[in-house]
Amino acid sequence: MDTAELPLHGLRVLELASVLAGPQVGQFLAELGAEVLKIEAPAGDVTRTWRTAAEATDTTVSAYFACANWGKTSRVLDLTTAPGRAALHELATQADIVLASYKPGDAEKLGADYATLSALNPRLLYGHITGYGPTAPRAGYDAVLQAEAGFMHLNAAAPGQPPQKMPVALMDLLTAHQLKEGLLTALYQRERTGRGALIEVSLWDSALASLANQAASFLVTGQEPQPLGSGHPSIVPYGTVYEAADGVRLLLAVGADRQFQQLCAVLSTPDWSADARFATNPARVAHRAGLEELLGARIAEVGGRALLAELERRAVPAGEVRTVGEALSRAAAQPMLLPPTAEFPHAGLRTVAFRSSAWPTAAALPAPPPLGKQAAK
C-alpha cells in the first residue's frame, strides 16, 4: 500500500505493547500512514493464543490478535538479553513513537523505559499504559477495571441483579483513545519545541473519565446511580428493548417531548402524550415503570419493521437490535472493513472512524503479521 498521501507517512512507531489497548493505538497510527514495527518477546503477543473454538489451533494470527494488528510488521527481540536490548536501542534512535504497556518498573529492567530511550533520541514520544498509574505495581486487566470502576454495577439488569461485564474490553479501548489523544497532542507540541515527551495513561483513570454523566450524577446529588439494564437514568423511554409482534426487538431513544408525541401518534395512543404522568420527560422518568409496561404491551401488538420505518419517517430515534454479524453485513458497515489479503483471507475492522477532506482513507493494509515476520504488502 502506498502511504505517501496519508498524514502520518514517514512516522516510525515501535510497538512494545501487547494485548489490546496499545496495539489498538498501533493499528490506528498504521491506518494513518505510520510505519509500525511490533516488537514481540519470543513467545509473542499473548493474544496470538487467544483463539475461539472455531479457529485453527495452530494459527499464530488469532481473531483477537487480528482485531488490533493490521498494518504492522513483527520482529522478535528478547529484551532480557544484551543483544535484544542493543537492537531495541538502535531502533529507538530512528523512531518517533514508542508504545509500551509494562507494569511500573518492568520497562527499566528491560532497558525499554522512557529515560533510557529518550537519552538516545530526545525527540522520542513514549506512550506508556499502566493499570493504575506509574507508581502502582498492580497489573491492569480490563474485566477487573470494569468491576472496580463501577461499570459492572451499572450494567446489571436491575437493582439487586448480578453485576455484568460488557462484552468487549471497553476499558482497554477507552485507554487507547486517551493515549491516541495524548500522543497527537505531543506530536503537535514537538513541532513547536523539537522535544519528545512521556505520555502516561492508566486504565483506571481512563475508566473514571468515561463514567461521564453517571459520575456527575453521584458528584452532584451524592446518590449512587443504580443499574437500569439498558435504560437511562434521566430519559424515558430511552434504551429499553421491546419485542414487536413479528419478533423484531427494537430500542427507543426518545429524548424530547415532541418525539414522544410522535411515538404516541404512531402507536395510536395519543392520549399518553397528554397524560400528566407522561407529558414531559421528568414526569416520564418519575413514572418509568408504568410507561414501559404500557409501551411493552402496545409494541407487542404491532409489526416491528413497519413501526421502525414509520418512526424513522417521523424522526423519532429508534433502532432494531442486531447481532454483530447483522451489523457488519449492513451496506453502511462496508467502509469500515479492511479487505482480506492472500495471506489472511478474512476482512478486518478499521480503528480509524473519521474521514478528512485533506487526505484519503487507506484503501487496504498489510494483514496482521505472523510472529517475527513482515506482513505481505
N, C-alpha and C positions, 0 to 999 in steps of 0.2 A: 504494500500500500504506500502510495506517495503521500507523505505527511507535510510536504513543504508549505501548503496553503493553510495548515491548521495553526492555531495561535500559540501552541506550546512547542512547535517544531524546534528542534535543537536543544531542548531542555533534557538534561540527563538525570535520571532518577535511579537510586539504589534502594531496593525494597528489602529490608531486613525483617519486616513484619510478617506475621503468619495469621492464619485463621480468616477473619472476615474484615474487621474494621480497617486495618492498614492496607490489606490487598484491595479493598474497595477503592481506596484513595489512589492506589497504584493504577488500577484499571481506568479510573476517571482521568488521570493525567495522560495515560496512553491514548484514550479516545480523543483527547485534545491535541495529540501530536507528539507527546513526550516519548523519549526512548527510555523504557523501563526495564531494568535488569533485576530480576528476582534472585536474591542470594539465599540459598537454602542449605541447611545443615545436611549431612549425608543421608539422614532418614527422610528428608523432605518436609514440606509443609504438612502438618498433621491432617489437614482436610483432604489430602490426597487419598487417605484411607477411610474417610467418612462416606461410605457407599451405602446406598439404599439396597434393599433386597433385589431390586430389578436390574442392578448394574453388574457388569462383568467383574469377577473377583480379582482379576489380575491387572485391571487398569490403574494407572497412576494419575489419571485425569478423571476424578470423580465428578459427579454433577455438582456437588458442593464446591469443590475446587474451581470448577468452571465458572461458577457464578461471580467470581471476583478476579480472574486471572487472564482474561483475554488481552492480547496486545503486548505481551511481555516475552522476554527471554529468560531462561533459567540457568543459573550456574551454581554448582555445589562448592561450598567452601567450609572447611572445618575450622571454625574460629577458636577452637580450643588448642589449635596448633600454631606455631610461629609462622609457617608458610601461609596458612589460611589468613591470619591477621595481616601479614605483609601484603597479600593480594588485595584484601579489602582496603587497606590504607592507600594502595596505588590507585584503586578505582575511585576512592573518595576524593583524590586530588583533582579529578576531572568531573566530579558530579556537581549538580545544582541542588538536589534534594536527596535526603536520606529519610526513609520511612522506617520506624522502629517500634517494636511492641514488647520490650523487655520489662520484666519486673525490676523495680528500683534496685540498683546495684549490679545487676547481671550484665548490662552493657559494658560497664567498666571492667569487669573480669575478662571480657572478650576483646577488649580494645576497640569496641564499637560505639563508645559513648560520644556525646557531643563535644566535650572538651578535647578528647583525643583527635577526632576527625576534623574539627574546626581549626585546630592548630595547624593541620596540614592544608586546609582550604578555608580561609577566613570568609569566603562568600557563601559557604555552605548553609543551606536551610535544613534543619534537622527536626522532623516531626516525630515526637515520642508519645506513644499511647501507653497509659498505665491503667490499672483497675481503679485505684483510689487516690492517685496523686503521687508525686515524686518522692514523698517521704514515707509512704505506706508500703511495706513489703508484701502485702497480700496480693495474690494474683486475682485478676478480674475475670469473671465468667458471666456471660450475658444473662442466663437464667437466674443466677444469684442476684444480679443487679436488678432484674425485673422484680424480684421479691423484695429486696431491701429498699428500693426507691418508691414503692407504693403502687407500681403498675399492676402487679398481680392482684393486689387487694381490689383495685378499682375495676379490674377485668372480670371479677366474679359475676355470675348471672344475676345475683341479687344479694342483699344483706343476709348474712348467715350461710351463704353458699360457698363452696370451696374456692379459694383464690385460683386463678388460672393464668398460666404463661401464654404470651402471644405466640403465634405460630412461626414467626421469623425472629431472628436475633436483632430485635429492634434497637437495643442499647448499643450494639456494635455499629449499626447503620447510622444512628444519631451521632455517635462519636466520630464516625468517618466524615460526616458533614461538618462537624466542628473543626476537624483537622484540615479539611479542604479550605474552609474559610480562613483559618489561621495561616496556612501556607500561602494562599493567594494574597492575603494582606502582607505577609512578609516579603513576597516577591515584589509587590508594589513598593514597599519601603526600600528594598535592596536597590531598586532602580534609582532611588534618590541618594542613598547613602553608600552603596557599594559593599555593605556589610551583610553577612549572613545573620542567622538568628536561630535560637532554640524555641520551638513551639511545643508546649506540653498540653496534653488533653487527657482527661480521665473518663472512664465510663461512668463513674459516679457523678461528676459534675455535668456531663452531657445528659445523663438521665434526669437529674434535678432540673436542668434548664428546660427540659422538654415536658415537664409537668404542666406548664403553661397555666390555663385557666383553673385547673384543679388545684395547683399550688396557690394561686391567687385567692381562690375561694377560702382556703384554710387561713391564709395570712390576713385576709380582710375580716372574716367572720369568726375565726377561732374554732370553727366547727369542722370535724373530719368529713371530707367528701365521701359519700357512700357509693358502693357499687350499684350500677343500674343495668347491668348487662350491656347491651348496645345502646341503651337510652342515653339521653343528655340531661345533665343536672339542671339546666336553666332554659331549655327549649323543649316544647312538646307540641306535636309529635315530631320527634327527631331521633332517628336511629333504630327504633323498634322495628322488628321484622314481622310482617304479616303474611299469611298464606291465602291466596285467592282461590276461587272455585276451580280453576283449571290447574291447580298445583303450583302455580308460579309464586315464588317467595319474593317479596318486594319490601323495600325500605322507603320511608318518607323522611324528608329533611325540611320540614315546614318551619321556616324561621321568621315569618311575618304574618300578621293578621290577614292581610289581603290574600296571601297564599292559602291560608286556612279556609277562607271564604270560598276560594275557587275549588279547593278539595271537597268541601261540603256540597258545592253545586254539582260536581262530577259524580259524587256518591248519592245524589238525590236526597240529601239530608240538610237542606238549607237552614232548618230550624236550629241545628247545632251551632252555627256561627252566630246566631242571635241569642243563644242561651248564655246567661251571665256567667256560668261556670266555664265556658269555653271561648267567649268572645275575644279575650285578649290573651297574650302569651302568659303573663303572670297568673291569670286565672286558670289557664290550661295546666301550668306547672303545679298549681295547688290541687287540681283535680285530675292529676295524671292517670291514676288507676281507672277511674270511671271512663275517661275519654278513650283510653287504649282498649278497654273492654268493648266499648261501642264500635270503635274502628275495626277491631279484630273480627267481630261478628258481621259487620257490614261488608268488609272486603272479602270475607269468605263466601259471599253471595254473588260476587261479580267475577268476570274474567280478568285475570291479571294483566295480560298483554294489552287488551283493549284499554284497561284502566291506565296503564303506564303511558300508552300513546296519547290519550286524552290529557293526562296530567302534563306531559311534555308540551302539548299544543298550548296549554294554558300557563306555561312557565311555572309549574309547581314542581319543585325539586323532588325527584323520586327515582328509584332505580331497581332493577332486578338483581337478586342475589345470585352471583355466578360462581362457578368453580374456577380454579386457576387456569385450567385448560380452556374453559369457555372464554375467559378474559383474554388469554394470549392468542386465541383464534380469531378474535374480532379484527375487522379491517383496520380499525383505529389503532390497534396494537402493533401492526406490522412495522411502522417506522422505528419502533423501539427494539426491534430484534436485529441481531448481528447475523449475517449469513453463514451457513455451515462452510467448512473447508474440507479439502480432500483428507486431511489428517484427522479432523474431528467433525464427523458428518452430522452435527447437531447445531441448531441455532443457539445463539447466545442472547443475553439480555444486556442492553446498554446501561451504563451508570449515569451517563450524561442525558438529562431530560430537558435541557434547554436548547434553543436554536438562536443563531445570530445572523444578522444580515452581513456581518463583516468577515465571516469565514464559513466554509462548507461543513457539513456533517460528515464524519468519517464513514465512507461507504462500507468498509469492511475492516476487520482487524485480524492479525495473525491469531490462530487458535491458542487456547491455553496450552502452555508447553509441557511436554513430558519432563520428568525430573532431570535437570542438568543439561537440557537440550534447548537449542534455539527453535522457536516456533517457525513453521514454514511461512514464507512471505507470499 
